[in-house]
Amino acid sequence: MSDQGLILLEIPPVPYYITTGLSVFQPGEQHPSRHNLGVFDLLWVIEGTLYIGEEDQQWEVTSGQTLLLLPDRYHYAVRPCEAETRFYWNHFDFRGRWRQTEKIGGPVHPVRNAWENPYKVRLRQYAAPPEFSLAERHLRQLLSYASQIPGEAYWREQQLFMELLRLLEVGYRGSQDSPALKLAEQTEAYLRQHYQADVTNEVLAEVLHFHPNYIVRCMKEIYRCTPMEYLHEYRLEQAKLLLIKTEWPISRIAEHVGFPYTPYFSRCFKQYAGISPLRFRKQFVP
């Protein structure tokens, strides 16, 4: 199975579930060809094999495998099914930013706003999720909801669909994350949890059990910045939130986010945001 074709969905917003169906193709039948469907089409093959292509890529999707067809591409049948083929399909929408990368564990850009969730859902376009039997139970349940009143089934449908995406991502993350990506994400998580403390490269090395130079190299590869650059930026983003959400004086905010000297904090903030902390606050607080 190819290691290419990773789809990154930047959260928020979250993928929005639309509907589920079950299709059965007899020998000689084939998947319809479509162009610019406008929604994601996630296929789960239960039995048989689908021979399907999208633009210049082609796949044989067999029992226990999934394929995510993208909303703005041309997809088509490569050839008819050779045996009875059963598959579920989920249609879902995603109004946020998404992109396709050709390299597993490619670079992830730093978060620019503290109020943004830095998470990206990583879905392999062509996959064999290890918990496929559990996914099949969820799919049967989603199909049963189709006959219910929409208002009664809405939340159950959305929750089950998100669980399906989690199963797909767990399957990907279980074996495909690069060591650099794993360590960079661990470093990021530690920095976000302990940004108020006196964190140094040596502290990170002790906590994460890696040489500080290796941690720096992984952060630069994945996030395009060093751990200390990430920490500095994250502290300033937290300061933005406090300037908007509280009436704390600048000195208290500076100390709270890890700057012991208020003049240094104000200088860093102006260099980062382009305006002083007080002027930034006045933009949002009447």
C-alpha positions as CSV (number, residue, x, y, z in Angstrom):
1,M,0.0,0.0,0.0
2,S,1.3,3.4,-0.9
3,D,2.7,5.7,1.8
4,Q,1.5,8.7,-0.3
5,G,-1.8,10.5,-0.3
6,L,-2.2,12.0,3.2
7,I,-5.1,14.3,3.6
8,L,-4.7,17.0,6.3
9,L,-7.9,18.7,7.7
10,E,-7.2,21.8,9.8
11,I,-9.5,21.9,12.8
12,P,-11.6,24.0,13.4
13,P,-14.1,23.7,11.8
14,V,-14.9,20.0,12.1
15,P,-15.9,17.7,9.2
16,Y,-19.7,17.7,8.8
17,Y,-21.5,14.5,8.3
18,I,-24.1,14.4,5.5
19,T,-25.2,10.8,4.8
20,T,-24.3,7.1,4.6
21,G,-25.3,4.5,2.0
22,L,-24.6,0.9,1.1
23,S,-24.0,-0.1,-2.5
24,V,-23.8,-3.6,-4.0
25,F,-22.3,-4.1,-7.4
26,Q,-22.7,-7.4,-9.3
27,P,-20.0,-8.7,-11.5
28,G,-19.7,-6.4,-14.6
29,E,-21.1,-3.4,-12.7
30,Q,-18.8,-0.5,-11.8
31,H,-18.6,2.7,-9.7
32,P,-20.1,5.8,-11.5
33,S,-17.7,8.4,-12.9
34,R,-18.2,11.9,-11.4
35,H,-16.4,15.2,-11.6
36,N,-16.4,17.9,-8.8
37,L,-18.8,16.2,-6.6
38,G,-18.4,19.0,-4.0
39,V,-18.2,16.8,-0.9
40,F,-15.8,14.2,0.3
41,D,-16.8,10.6,-0.5
42,L,-15.4,8.0,1.9
43,L,-15.7,4.4,0.7
44,W,-15.5,1.3,3.0
45,V,-15.3,-1.9,1.1
46,I,-16.9,-4.9,2.9
47,E,-16.7,-7.5,0.2
48,G,-15.1,-7.8,-3.2
49,T,-13.0,-5.2,-5.0
50,L,-13.6,-1.7,-6.3
51,Y,-11.4,-0.7,-9.2
52,I,-11.4,3.1,-9.1
53,G,-9.3,6.0,-10.1
54,E,-9.0,9.7,-9.3
55,E,-7.3,12.0,-11.8
56,D,-4.0,10.1,-12.5
57,Q,-4.1,7.7,-9.6
58,Q,-5.8,4.3,-9.6
59,W,-6.5,1.8,-6.8
60,E,-7.8,-1.6,-6.2
61,V,-9.8,-1.2,-3.0
62,T,-10.5,-4.7,-1.4
63,S,-12.3,-5.9,1.6
64,G,-11.2,-4.1,4.8
65,Q,-9.8,-1.1,2.9
66,T,-11.0,2.5,2.6
67,L,-10.6,5.2,-0.1
68,L,-11.3,8.9,0.4
69,L,-12.4,10.6,-2.9
70,L,-11.8,14.3,-2.9
71,P,-14.5,16.9,-3.6
72,D,-12.8,18.8,-6.4
73,R,-11.4,15.9,-8.5
74,Y,-12.5,13.6,-11.3
75,H,-13.0,10.0,-10.2
76,Y,-13.9,7.1,-12.4
77,A,-14.2,3.3,-12.6
78,V,-11.0,1.7,-13.9
79,R,-12.8,-1.5,-14.7
80,P,-16.0,-3.3,-13.7
81,C,-16.2,-5.5,-10.6
82,E,-15.2,-9.1,-11.1
83,A,-17.2,-10.4,-8.1
84,E,-20.0,-9.2,-6.0
85,T,-18.8,-6.0,-4.3
86,R,-20.4,-4.4,-1.2
87,F,-19.3,-1.1,0.2
88,Y,-20.5,1.6,2.5
89,W,-20.0,5.2,1.6
90,N,-20.0,8.4,3.7
91,H,-20.5,11.8,2.2
92,F,-19.2,14.6,4.4
93,D,-18.4,18.3,4.0
94,F,-15.5,20.3,5.3
95,R,-15.5,24.1,5.1
96,G,-12.1,24.6,6.6
97,R,-8.7,24.4,5.0
98,W,-7.5,21.0,3.8
99,R,-4.6,19.9,1.6
100,Q,-3.1,16.8,0.2
101,T,0.5,16.0,0.8
102,E,2.7,13.5,-0.9
103,K,4.9,12.8,2.1
104,I,3.8,11.2,5.4
105,G,5.0,13.3,8.3
106,G,5.4,16.4,6.2
107,P,5.9,19.8,7.8
108,V,3.3,21.3,10.0
109,H,3.2,25.0,10.4
110,P,3.2,26.7,13.8
111,V,-0.1,28.0,15.2
112,R,-0.4,31.7,15.0
113,N,-3.3,32.3,17.3
114,A,-3.6,31.0,20.8
115,W,-7.4,30.6,20.4
116,E,-7.0,28.3,17.5
117,N,-6.9,24.6,18.0
118,P,-3.6,23.4,16.4
119,Y,-4.9,20.0,15.6
120,K,-5.0,18.6,12.1
121,V,-6.9,15.4,11.2
122,R,-4.6,13.2,9.2
123,L,-6.3,10.7,7.0
124,R,-4.6,8.4,4.5
125,Q,-6.5,8.6,1.2
126,Y,-6.1,4.8,0.8
127,A,-6.0,2.8,4.0
128,A,-6.6,-0.5,5.7
129,P,-7.7,0.6,9.3
130,P,-6.9,-2.1,11.9
131,E,-10.3,-1.7,13.6
132,F,-12.3,-2.2,10.4
133,S,-14.8,-4.6,12.1
134,L,-15.7,-1.8,14.7
135,A,-16.0,0.7,11.9
136,E,-18.4,-1.7,10.1
137,R,-20.6,-1.8,13.2
138,H,-20.7,2.1,13.2
139,L,-21.5,2.1,9.5
140,R,-24.5,-0.2,10.0
141,Q,-25.7,2.0,12.8
142,L,-25.4,5.1,10.7
143,L,-27.3,3.5,7.9
144,S,-30.1,2.6,10.3
145,Y,-30.4,6.3,11.3
146,A,-31.2,7.3,7.7
147,S,-34.8,6.2,8.2
148,Q,-35.2,8.2,11.4
149,I,-36.5,11.8,11.8
150,P,-33.4,14.0,11.1
151,G,-33.7,16.0,14.3
152,E,-33.7,12.9,16.4
153,A,-30.7,11.3,14.8
154,Y,-28.5,14.3,14.2
155,W,-26.2,14.2,17.2
156,R,-25.8,10.5,17.1
157,E,-24.9,10.6,13.4
158,Q,-22.3,13.3,14.0
159,Q,-20.7,11.5,16.9
160,L,-20.6,8.2,15.1
161,F,-19.1,9.7,12.1
162,M,-16.4,11.5,14.1
163,E,-15.6,8.1,15.7
164,L,-15.1,6.6,12.2
165,L,-12.6,9.4,11.4
166,R,-10.8,8.7,14.7
167,L,-10.5,5.0,13.8
168,L,-9.0,6.0,10.4
169,E,-6.6,8.3,12.0
170,V,-5.6,5.9,14.8
171,G,-4.8,3.4,12.1
172,Y,-2.6,5.9,10.4
173,R,-0.9,7.2,13.5
174,G,-0.2,3.7,14.9
175,S,2.5,3.0,12.4
176,Q,3.1,5.9,10.1
177,D,4.1,8.9,12.2
178,S,7.8,9.7,11.6
179,P,10.0,9.9,14.7
180,A,10.6,13.6,14.0
181,L,6.8,14.3,13.9
182,K,6.1,12.3,17.1
183,L,8.9,14.1,19.1
184,A,7.9,17.6,17.7
185,E,4.3,17.1,18.7
186,Q,5.4,15.9,22.2
187,T,7.6,19.0,22.4
188,E,4.8,21.3,21.3
189,A,2.4,19.7,23.9
190,Y,4.9,20.2,26.7
191,L,5.5,23.8,25.7
192,R,1.8,24.6,25.6
193,Q,1.2,23.0,29.0
194,H,4.2,24.6,30.7
195,Y,4.6,27.9,29.0
196,Q,4.4,29.8,32.3
197,A,7.4,27.9,33.7
198,D,11.1,28.5,33.1
199,V,11.4,26.1,30.1
200,T,14.8,25.6,28.4
201,N,16.2,23.2,25.9
202,E,17.9,21.4,28.8
203,V,14.5,21.0,30.6
204,L,13.0,19.6,27.4
205,A,15.8,17.2,27.0
206,E,15.4,15.9,30.6
207,V,11.6,15.6,30.3
208,L,11.5,14.0,26.8
209,H,14.7,11.9,27.1
210,F,16.3,13.2,23.9
211,H,19.4,15.3,23.3
212,P,18.5,19.0,23.1
213,N,20.1,19.3,19.6
214,Y,17.8,16.5,18.3
215,I,14.7,18.1,19.8
216,V,15.6,21.4,18.1
217,R,16.3,19.6,14.8
218,C,12.9,17.9,14.9
219,M,11.0,21.1,15.8
220,K,12.7,23.0,12.9
221,E,11.9,20.1,10.5
222,I,8.2,20.0,11.4
223,Y,7.3,23.4,12.8
224,R,9.9,25.5,11.0
225,C,11.1,27.0,14.3
226,T,13.1,26.1,17.4
227,P,11.4,25.1,20.7
228,M,12.3,28.4,22.2
229,E,10.9,30.4,19.2
230,Y,7.7,28.4,19.5
231,L,7.5,29.0,23.3
232,H,8.1,32.8,22.8
233,E,5.4,33.0,20.2
234,Y,2.9,31.0,22.2
235,R,3.5,33.1,25.3
236,L,2.7,36.2,23.3
237,E,-0.5,34.6,21.9
238,Q,-1.6,33.8,25.4
239,A,-0.9,37.4,26.3
240,K,-3.3,38.5,23.5
241,L,-6.0,36.4,25.0
242,L,-5.5,37.9,28.5
243,L,-5.5,41.4,27.1
244,I,-8.9,40.8,25.6
245,K,-10.5,38.6,28.3
246,T,-9.3,40.3,31.5
247,E,-8.7,43.7,33.0
248,W,-5.4,42.7,34.4
249,P,-2.6,45.3,34.3
250,I,0.1,44.7,31.8
251,S,2.6,43.8,34.5
252,R,0.4,40.9,35.7
253,I,-0.2,39.6,32.2
254,A,3.5,39.7,31.5
255,E,4.4,37.7,34.6
256,H,1.5,35.3,34.0
257,V,2.7,34.3,30.6
258,G,6.4,33.9,31.5
259,F,7.9,37.4,31.1
260,P,9.3,38.5,34.5
261,Y,10.2,42.0,33.2
262,T,7.3,44.1,32.0
263,P,9.3,46.4,29.7
264,Y,10.9,43.4,27.9
265,F,7.4,41.9,27.5
266,S,6.0,45.2,26.0
267,R,9.0,45.4,23.6
268,C,8.6,41.8,22.5
269,F,4.8,42.2,22.1
270,K,5.1,45.3,20.0
271,Q,7.7,43.6,17.8
272,Y,5.4,40.6,17.4
273,A,2.0,42.2,17.0
274,G,3.1,45.6,15.6
275,I,1.4,47.6,18.3
276,S,1.8,47.9,22.1
277,P,-0.2,45.8,24.5
278,L,-2.4,48.7,25.5
279,R,-3.2,49.6,21.9
280,F,-3.9,46.0,21.2
281,R,-6.4,45.9,24.1
282,K,-8.2,49.0,23.0
283,Q,-9.0,47.4,19.7
284,F,-11.2,44.9,21.4
285,V,-12.2,46.5,24.7
286,P,-14.3,49.7,24.6
